[in-house]
Amino acid sequence: MAIAARCPAADRLRDAVITEIKCPECGRSIEMFSIFPVSQCECGFTAYNDSQNCVKWCRYAKECVGEELYAKMTAKQKGAP
């Protein structure tokens, strides 16, 4: 899997990394898990995970993150456009 070894985002997507972002609606912190496409704030605001964009366009994404995680990341999420 030489392709995945070169991908700078692969580790972030395969192993959950937690970051905090500030909710633009209420200012609270939202925990954003790198393996989930969306997170909800306590106020109800839905924050979308930008780190997963490569899964949408990279032709090696399924090979890179694995079939199971690829299926989860590309599944239509409730409330997602």
PDB file as gemmi writes it, atoms N, CA and C in Angstrom:
CRYST1    1.000    1.000    1.000  90.00  90.00  90.00 P 1                      
ATOM      1  N   MET A   1       0.835  -1.194   0.000  1.00  0.00           N  
ATOM      2  CA  MET A   1       0.000   0.000   0.000  1.00  0.00           C  
ATOM      3  C   MET A   1       0.874   1.250   0.000  1.00  0.00           C  
ATOM      4  N   ALA A   2       1.680   1.399  -0.975  1.00  0.00           N  
ATOM      5  CA  ALA A   2       2.598   2.529  -1.085  1.00  0.00           C  
ATOM      6  C   ALA A   2       1.861   3.851  -1.220  1.00  0.00           C  
ATOM      7  N   ILE A   3       0.707   3.840  -1.869  1.00  0.00           N  
ATOM      8  CA  ILE A   3      -0.065   5.074  -2.063  1.00  0.00           C  
ATOM      9  C   ILE A   3      -0.462   5.657  -0.712  1.00  0.00           C  
ATOM     10  N   ALA A   4      -1.036   4.838   0.175  1.00  0.00           N  
ATOM     11  CA  ALA A   4      -1.497   5.317   1.473  1.00  0.00           C  
ATOM     12  C   ALA A   4      -0.349   5.820   2.334  1.00  0.00           C  
ATOM     13  N   ALA A   5       0.811   5.220   2.210  1.00  0.00           N  
ATOM     14  CA  ALA A   5       1.951   5.629   3.016  1.00  0.00           C  
ATOM     15  C   ALA A   5       2.383   7.054   2.675  1.00  0.00           C  
ATOM     16  N   ARG A   6       2.126   7.501   1.473  1.00  0.00           N  
ATOM     17  CA  ARG A   6       2.510   8.850   1.057  1.00  0.00           C  
ATOM     18  C   ARG A   6       1.428   9.886   1.353  1.00  0.00           C  
ATOM     19  N   CYS A   7       0.239   9.465   1.649  1.00  0.00           N  
ATOM     20  CA  CYS A   7      -0.871  10.395   1.855  1.00  0.00           C  
ATOM     21  C   CYS A   7      -0.766  11.050   3.237  1.00  0.00           C  
ATOM     22  N   PRO A   8      -0.673  12.367   3.294  1.00  0.00           N  
ATOM     23  CA  PRO A   8      -0.535  13.031   4.590  1.00  0.00           C  
ATOM     24  C   PRO A   8      -1.792  12.959   5.455  1.00  0.00           C  
ATOM     25  N   ALA A   9      -2.938  12.722   4.868  1.00  0.00           N  
ATOM     26  CA  ALA A   9      -4.181  12.676   5.643  1.00  0.00           C  
ATOM     27  C   ALA A   9      -4.557  11.271   6.090  1.00  0.00           C  
ATOM     28  N   ALA A  10      -3.921  10.262   5.563  1.00  0.00           N  
ATOM     29  CA  ALA A  10      -4.322   8.876   5.817  1.00  0.00           C  
ATOM     30  C   ALA A  10      -4.337   8.522   7.292  1.00  0.00           C  
ATOM     31  N   ASP A  11      -3.321   8.871   8.033  1.00  0.00           N  
ATOM     32  CA  ASP A  11      -3.279   8.539   9.452  1.00  0.00           C  
ATOM     33  C   ASP A  11      -4.399   9.222  10.222  1.00  0.00           C  
ATOM     34  N   ARG A  12      -4.684  10.457   9.877  1.00  0.00           N  
ATOM     35  CA  ARG A  12      -5.768  11.205  10.542  1.00  0.00           C  
ATOM     36  C   ARG A  12      -7.117  10.552  10.310  1.00  0.00           C  
ATOM     37  N   LEU A  13      -7.291   9.958   9.139  1.00  0.00           N  
ATOM     38  CA  LEU A  13      -8.577   9.371   8.804  1.00  0.00           C  
ATOM     39  C   LEU A  13      -8.725   7.956   9.358  1.00  0.00           C  
ATOM     40  N   ARG A  14      -7.639   7.208   9.407  1.00  0.00           N  
ATOM     41  CA  ARG A  14      -7.714   5.840   9.923  1.00  0.00           C  
ATOM     42  C   ARG A  14      -7.754   5.806  11.442  1.00  0.00           C  
ATOM     43  N   ASP A  15      -7.034   6.677  12.102  1.00  0.00           N  
ATOM     44  CA  ASP A  15      -6.981   6.747  13.564  1.00  0.00           C  
ATOM     45  C   ASP A  15      -7.644   8.042  13.996  1.00  0.00           C  
ATOM     46  N   ALA A  16      -8.617   7.921  14.872  1.00  0.00           N  
ATOM     47  CA  ALA A  16      -9.370   9.097  15.302  1.00  0.00           C  
ATOM     48  C   ALA A  16      -8.475  10.136  15.964  1.00  0.00           C  
ATOM     49  N   VAL A  17      -8.562  11.350  15.454  1.00  0.00           N  
ATOM     50  CA  VAL A  17      -7.878  12.495  16.035  1.00  0.00           C  
ATOM     51  C   VAL A  17      -8.979  13.473  16.429  1.00  0.00           C  
ATOM     52  N   ILE A  18      -8.912  13.970  17.639  1.00  0.00           N  
ATOM     53  CA  ILE A  18      -9.932  14.899  18.119  1.00  0.00           C  
ATOM     54  C   ILE A  18      -9.369  16.316  18.083  1.00  0.00           C  
ATOM     55  N   THR A  19     -10.115  17.199  17.444  1.00  0.00           N  
ATOM     56  CA  THR A  19      -9.766  18.615  17.456  1.00  0.00           C  
ATOM     57  C   THR A  19     -10.988  19.367  17.972  1.00  0.00           C  
ATOM     58  N   GLU A  20     -10.776  20.554  18.452  1.00  0.00           N  
ATOM     59  CA  GLU A  20     -11.885  21.384  18.899  1.00  0.00           C  
ATOM     60  C   GLU A  20     -12.003  22.580  17.974  1.00  0.00           C  
ATOM     61  N   ILE A  21     -13.239  22.869  17.602  1.00  0.00           N  
ATOM     62  CA  ILE A  21     -13.513  24.064  16.808  1.00  0.00           C  
ATOM     63  C   ILE A  21     -14.527  24.899  17.569  1.00  0.00           C  
ATOM     64  N   LYS A  22     -14.560  26.156  17.277  1.00  0.00           N  
ATOM     65  CA  LYS A  22     -15.500  27.067  17.934  1.00  0.00           C  
ATOM     66  C   LYS A  22     -16.786  27.130  17.118  1.00  0.00           C  
ATOM     67  N   CYS A  23     -17.896  26.934  17.781  1.00  0.00           N  
ATOM     68  CA  CYS A  23     -19.194  27.001  17.107  1.00  0.00           C  
ATOM     69  C   CYS A  23     -19.448  28.436  16.656  1.00  0.00           C  
ATOM     70  N   PRO A  24     -19.745  28.637  15.374  1.00  0.00           N  
ATOM     71  CA  PRO A  24     -20.005  29.990  14.889  1.00  0.00           C  
ATOM     72  C   PRO A  24     -21.351  30.543  15.356  1.00  0.00           C  
ATOM     73  N   GLU A  25     -22.214  29.666  15.858  1.00  0.00           N  
ATOM     74  CA  GLU A  25     -23.530  30.118  16.312  1.00  0.00           C  
ATOM     75  C   GLU A  25     -23.519  30.586  17.768  1.00  0.00           C  
ATOM     76  N   CYS A  26     -22.886  29.792  18.656  1.00  0.00           N  
ATOM     77  CA  CYS A  26     -22.959  30.106  20.086  1.00  0.00           C  
ATOM     78  C   CYS A  26     -21.608  30.313  20.752  1.00  0.00           C  
ATOM     79  N   GLY A  27     -20.516  29.942  20.080  1.00  0.00           N  
ATOM     80  CA  GLY A  27     -19.185  30.132  20.629  1.00  0.00           C  
ATOM     81  C   GLY A  27     -18.663  28.986  21.480  1.00  0.00           C  
ATOM     82  N   ARG A  28     -19.486  27.970  21.727  1.00  0.00           N  
ATOM     83  CA  ARG A  28     -19.017  26.809  22.500  1.00  0.00           C  
ATOM     84  C   ARG A  28     -18.016  26.015  21.676  1.00  0.00           C  
ATOM     85  N   SER A  29     -17.266  25.150  22.363  1.00  0.00           N  
ATOM     86  CA  SER A  29     -16.341  24.252  21.682  1.00  0.00           C  
ATOM     87  C   SER A  29     -17.088  23.030  21.172  1.00  0.00           C  
ATOM     88  N   ILE A  30     -16.754  22.620  19.955  1.00  0.00           N  
ATOM     89  CA  ILE A  30     -17.308  21.401  19.361  1.00  0.00           C  
ATOM     90  C   ILE A  30     -16.141  20.447  19.165  1.00  0.00           C  
ATOM     91  N   GLU A  31     -16.266  19.226  19.707  1.00  0.00           N  
ATOM     92  CA  GLU A  31     -15.243  18.215  19.470  1.00  0.00           C  
ATOM     93  C   GLU A  31     -15.463  17.616  18.091  1.00  0.00           C  
ATOM     94  N   MET A  32     -14.436  17.702  17.245  1.00  0.00           N  
ATOM     95  CA  MET A  32     -14.521  17.175  15.893  1.00  0.00           C  
ATOM     96  C   MET A  32     -13.613  15.957  15.809  1.00  0.00           C  
ATOM     97  N   PHE A  33     -14.205  14.794  15.607  1.00  0.00           N  
ATOM     98  CA  PHE A  33     -13.451  13.564  15.441  1.00  0.00           C  
ATOM     99  C   PHE A  33     -13.123  13.398  13.964  1.00  0.00           C  
ATOM    100  N   SER A  34     -11.872  13.118  13.656  1.00  0.00           N  
ATOM    101  CA  SER A  34     -11.430  13.061  12.265  1.00  0.00           C  
ATOM    102  C   SER A  34     -12.106  11.962  11.458  1.00  0.00           C  
ATOM    103  N   ILE A  35     -12.642  10.935  12.107  1.00  0.00           N  
ATOM    104  CA  ILE A  35     -13.262   9.832  11.368  1.00  0.00           C  
ATOM    105  C   ILE A  35     -14.759  10.007  11.156  1.00  0.00           C  
ATOM    106  N   PHE A  36     -15.337  11.084  11.683  1.00  0.00           N  
ATOM    107  CA  PHE A  36     -16.767  11.329  11.497  1.00  0.00           C  
ATOM    108  C   PHE A  36     -16.988  12.539  10.590  1.00  0.00           C  
ATOM    109  N   PRO A  37     -17.968  12.474   9.704  1.00  0.00           N  
ATOM    110  CA  PRO A  37     -18.184  13.578   8.763  1.00  0.00           C  
ATOM    111  C   PRO A  37     -18.810  14.824   9.380  1.00  0.00           C  
ATOM    112  N   VAL A  38     -19.548  14.675  10.474  1.00  0.00           N  
ATOM    113  CA  VAL A  38     -20.198  15.822  11.108  1.00  0.00           C  
ATOM    114  C   VAL A  38     -20.135  15.684  12.624  1.00  0.00           C  
ATOM    115  N   SER A  39     -20.242  16.822  13.297  1.00  0.00           N  
ATOM    116  CA  SER A  39     -20.386  16.865  14.751  1.00  0.00           C  
ATOM    117  C   SER A  39     -21.444  17.900  15.067  1.00  0.00           C  
ATOM    118  N   GLN A  40     -22.165  17.660  16.147  1.00  0.00           N  
ATOM    119  CA  GLN A  40     -23.218  18.579  16.572  1.00  0.00           C  
ATOM    120  C   GLN A  40     -22.759  19.376  17.783  1.00  0.00           C  
ATOM    121  N   CYS A  41     -23.077  20.646  17.782  1.00  0.00           N  
ATOM    122  CA  CYS A  41     -22.862  21.491  18.951  1.00  0.00           C  
ATOM    123  C   CYS A  41     -24.052  21.316  19.886  1.00  0.00           C  
ATOM    124  N   GLU A  42     -23.877  21.676  21.135  1.00  0.00           N  
ATOM    125  CA  GLU A  42     -24.973  21.615  22.094  1.00  0.00           C  
ATOM    126  C   GLU A  42     -26.154  22.488  21.671  1.00  0.00           C  
ATOM    127  N   CYS A  43     -25.878  23.548  20.914  1.00  0.00           N  
ATOM    128  CA  CYS A  43     -26.939  24.451  20.472  1.00  0.00           C  
ATOM    129  C   CYS A  43     -27.703  23.918  19.260  1.00  0.00           C  
ATOM    130  N   GLY A  44     -27.185  22.808  18.676  1.00  0.00           N  
ATOM    131  CA  GLY A  44     -27.845  22.222  17.515  1.00  0.00           C  
ATOM    132  C   GLY A  44     -27.157  22.485  16.191  1.00  0.00           C  
ATOM    133  N   PHE A  45     -26.143  23.345  16.185  1.00  0.00           N  
ATOM    134  CA  PHE A  45     -25.415  23.645  14.958  1.00  0.00           C  
ATOM    135  C   PHE A  45     -24.672  22.397  14.482  1.00  0.00           C  
ATOM    136  N   THR A  46     -24.696  22.132  13.173  1.00  0.00           N  
ATOM    137  CA  THR A  46     -23.979  21.005  12.588  1.00  0.00           C  
ATOM    138  C   THR A  46     -22.692  21.501  11.953  1.00  0.00           C  
ATOM    139  N   ALA A  47     -21.566  20.952  12.420  1.00  0.00           N  
ATOM    140  CA  ALA A  47     -20.252  21.298  11.873  1.00  0.00           C  
ATOM    141  C   ALA A  47     -19.791  20.148  10.986  1.00  0.00           C  
ATOM    142  N   TYR A  48     -19.324  20.463   9.789  1.00  0.00           N  
ATOM    143  CA  TYR A  48     -18.864  19.459   8.840  1.00  0.00           C  
ATOM    144  C   TYR A  48     -17.347  19.328   8.909  1.00  0.00           C  
ATOM    145  N   ASN A  49     -16.867  18.115   8.758  1.00  0.00           N  
ATOM    146  CA  ASN A  49     -15.455  17.804   8.888  1.00  0.00           C  
ATOM    147  C   ASN A  49     -14.742  17.990   7.541  1.00  0.00           C  
ATOM    148  N   ASP A  50     -13.981  19.048   7.425  1.00  0.00           N  
ATOM    149  CA  ASP A  50     -13.260  19.345   6.186  1.00  0.00           C  
ATOM    150  C   ASP A  50     -12.108  18.384   5.926  1.00  0.00           C  
ATOM    151  N   SER A  51     -11.603  17.706   6.960  1.00  0.00           N  
ATOM    152  CA  SER A  51     -10.453  16.822   6.760  1.00  0.00           C  
ATOM    153  C   SER A  51     -10.800  15.600   5.929  1.00  0.00           C  
ATOM    154  N   GLN A  52     -12.074  15.341   5.709  1.00  0.00           N  
ATOM    155  CA  GLN A  52     -12.481  14.171   4.943  1.00  0.00           C  
ATOM    156  C   GLN A  52     -12.685  14.466   3.462  1.00  0.00           C  
ATOM    157  N   ASN A  53     -12.412  15.652   3.025  1.00  0.00           N  
ATOM    158  CA  ASN A  53     -12.633  16.010   1.628  1.00  0.00           C  
ATOM    159  C   ASN A  53     -11.896  15.105   0.658  1.00  0.00           C  
ATOM    160  N   CYS A  54     -10.697  14.655   1.016  1.00  0.00           N  
ATOM    161  CA  CYS A  54      -9.919  13.833   0.093  1.00  0.00           C  
ATOM    162  C   CYS A  54     -10.622  12.517  -0.212  1.00  0.00           C  
ATOM    163  N   VAL A  55     -11.416  12.007   0.715  1.00  0.00           N  
ATOM    164  CA  VAL A  55     -12.139  10.753   0.491  1.00  0.00           C  
ATOM    165  C   VAL A  55     -13.141  10.925  -0.646  1.00  0.00           C  
ATOM    166  N   LYS A  56     -13.631  12.120  -0.830  1.00  0.00           N  
ATOM    167  CA  LYS A  56     -14.611  12.379  -1.883  1.00  0.00           C  
ATOM    168  C   LYS A  56     -13.995  12.412  -3.276  1.00  0.00           C  
ATOM    169  N   TRP A  57     -12.737  12.805  -3.397  1.00  0.00           N  
ATOM    170  CA  TRP A  57     -12.160  12.972  -4.737  1.00  0.00           C  
ATOM    171  C   TRP A  57     -10.968  12.079  -5.059  1.00  0.00           C  
ATOM    172  N   CYS A  58     -10.293  11.544  -4.043  1.00  0.00           N  
ATOM    173  CA  CYS A  58      -9.077  10.770  -4.313  1.00  0.00           C  
ATOM    174  C   CYS A  58      -9.410   9.373  -4.838  1.00  0.00           C  
ATOM    175  N   ARG A  59      -8.813   8.989  -5.946  1.00  0.00           N  
ATOM    176  CA  ARG A  59      -9.121   7.686  -6.534  1.00  0.00           C  
ATOM    177  C   ARG A  59      -8.559   6.534  -5.715  1.00  0.00           C  
ATOM    178  N   TYR A  60      -7.675   6.814  -4.776  1.00  0.00           N  
ATOM    179  CA  TYR A  60      -7.102   5.783  -3.916  1.00  0.00           C  
ATOM    180  C   TYR A  60      -7.758   5.752  -2.526  1.00  0.00           C  
ATOM    181  N   ALA A  61      -8.790   6.527  -2.314  1.00  0.00           N  
ATOM    182  CA  ALA A  61      -9.381   6.670  -0.981  1.00  0.00           C  
ATOM    183  C   ALA A  61      -9.817   5.340  -0.371  1.00  0.00           C  
ATOM    184  N   LYS A  62     -10.488   4.500  -1.134  1.00  0.00           N  
ATOM    185  CA  LYS A  62     -10.958   3.228  -0.591  1.00  0.00           C  
ATOM    186  C   LYS A  62      -9.783   2.358  -0.157  1.00  0.00           C  
ATOM    187  N   GLU A  63      -8.746   2.323  -0.962  1.00  0.00           N  
ATOM    188  CA  GLU A  63      -7.540   1.557  -0.631  1.00  0.00           C  
ATOM    189  C   GLU A  63      -6.821   2.183   0.570  1.00  0.00           C  
ATOM    190  N   CYS A  64      -6.823   3.474   0.624  1.00  0.00           N  
ATOM    191  CA  CYS A  64      -6.087   4.216   1.636  1.00  0.00           C  
ATOM    192  C   CYS A  64      -6.691   4.048   3.037  1.00  0.00           C  
ATOM    193  N   VAL A  65      -7.998   4.248   3.168  1.00  0.00           N  
ATOM    194  CA  VAL A  65      -8.622   4.202   4.492  1.00  0.00           C  
ATOM    195  C   VAL A  65      -9.280   2.858   4.791  1.00  0.00           C  
ATOM    196  N   GLY A  66      -9.416   2.002   3.802  1.00  0.00           N  
ATOM    197  CA  GLY A  66     -10.064   0.704   3.995  1.00  0.00           C  
ATOM    198  C   GLY A  66     -11.526   0.761   3.599  1.00  0.00           C  
ATOM    199  N   GLU A  67     -12.055  -0.367   3.159  1.00  0.00           N  
ATOM    200  CA  GLU A  67     -13.425  -0.392   2.636  1.00  0.00           C  
ATOM    201  C   GLU A  67     -14.479  -0.022   3.668  1.00  0.00           C  
ATOM    202  N   GLU A  68     -14.332  -0.522   4.895  1.00  0.00           N  
ATOM    203  CA  GLU A  68     -15.343  -0.256   5.926  1.00  0.00           C  
ATOM    204  C   GLU A  68     -15.408   1.230   6.277  1.00  0.00           C  
ATOM    205  N   LEU A  69     -14.252   1.834   6.549  1.00  0.00           N  
ATOM    206  CA  LEU A  69     -14.231   3.256   6.880  1.00  0.00           C  
ATOM    207  C   LEU A  69     -14.640   4.095   5.675  1.00  0.00           C  
ATOM    208  N   TYR A  70     -14.228   3.703   4.481  1.00  0.00           N  
ATOM    209  CA  TYR A  70     -14.624   4.410   3.265  1.00  0.00           C  
ATOM    210  C   TYR A  70     -16.154   4.437   3.135  1.00  0.00           C  
ATOM    211  N   ALA A  71     -16.801   3.292   3.384  1.00  0.00           N  
ATOM    212  CA  ALA A  71     -18.259   3.214   3.302  1.00  0.00           C  
ATOM    213  C   ALA A  71     -18.904   4.149   4.325  1.00  0.00           C  
ATOM    214  N   LYS A  72     -18.382   4.195   5.531  1.00  0.00           N  
ATOM    215  CA  LYS A  72     -18.937   5.088   6.565  1.00  0.00           C  
ATOM    216  C   LYS A  72     -18.760   6.547   6.184  1.00  0.00           C  
ATOM    217  N   MET A  73     -17.591   6.872   5.632  1.00  0.00           N  
ATOM    218  CA  MET A  73     -17.288   8.269   5.323  1.00  0.00           C  
ATOM    219  C   MET A  73     -18.033   8.777   4.094  1.00  0.00           C  
ATOM    220  N   THR A  74     -18.420   7.878   3.211  1.00  0.00           N  
ATOM    221  CA  THR A  74     -19.108   8.311   1.994  1.00  0.00           C  
ATOM    222  C   THR A  74     -20.614   8.119   2.067  1.00  0.00           C  
ATOM    223  N   ALA A  75     -21.103   7.521   3.144  1.00  0.00           N  
ATOM    224  CA  ALA A  75     -22.550   7.337   3.296  1.00  0.00           C  
ATOM    225  C   ALA A  75     -23.210   8.701   3.508  1.00  0.00           C  
ATOM    226  N   LYS A  76     -24.374   8.845   2.946  1.00  0.00           N  
ATOM    227  CA  LYS A  76     -25.129  10.101   3.106  1.00  0.00           C  
ATOM    228  C   LYS A  76     -25.517  10.253   4.569  1.00  0.00           C  
ATOM    229  N   GLN A  77     -25.133  11.327   5.176  1.00  0.00           N  
ATOM    230  CA  GLN A  77     -25.417  11.581   6.583  1.00  0.00           C  
ATOM    231  C   GLN A  77     -26.709  12.378   6.731  1.00  0.00           C  
ATOM    232  N   LYS A  78     -27.436  12.101   7.783  1.00  0.00           N  
ATOM    233  CA  LYS A  78     -28.661  12.839   8.085  1.00  0.00           C  
ATOM    234  C   LYS A  78     -28.321  14.323   8.243  1.00  0.00           C  
ATOM    235  N   GLY A  79     -28.984  15.144   7.501  1.00  0.00           N  
ATOM    236  CA  GLY A  79     -28.758  16.581   7.554  1.00  0.00           C  
ATOM    237  C   GLY A  79     -27.644  17.074   6.652  1.00  0.00           C  
ATOM    238  N   ALA A  80     -26.893  16.172   6.021  1.00  0.00           N  
ATOM    239  CA  ALA A  80     -25.794  16.602   5.151  1.00  0.00           C  
ATOM    240  C   ALA A  80     -26.348  16.961   3.768  1.00  0.00           C  
ATOM    241  N   PRO A  81     -25.722  17.936   3.113  1.00  0.00           N  
ATOM    242  CA  PRO A  81     -26.199  18.330   1.780  1.00  0.00           C  
ATOM    243  C   PRO A  81     -25.958  17.255   0.732  1.00  0.00           C  
TER     244      PRO A  81                                                      
END                                                                             
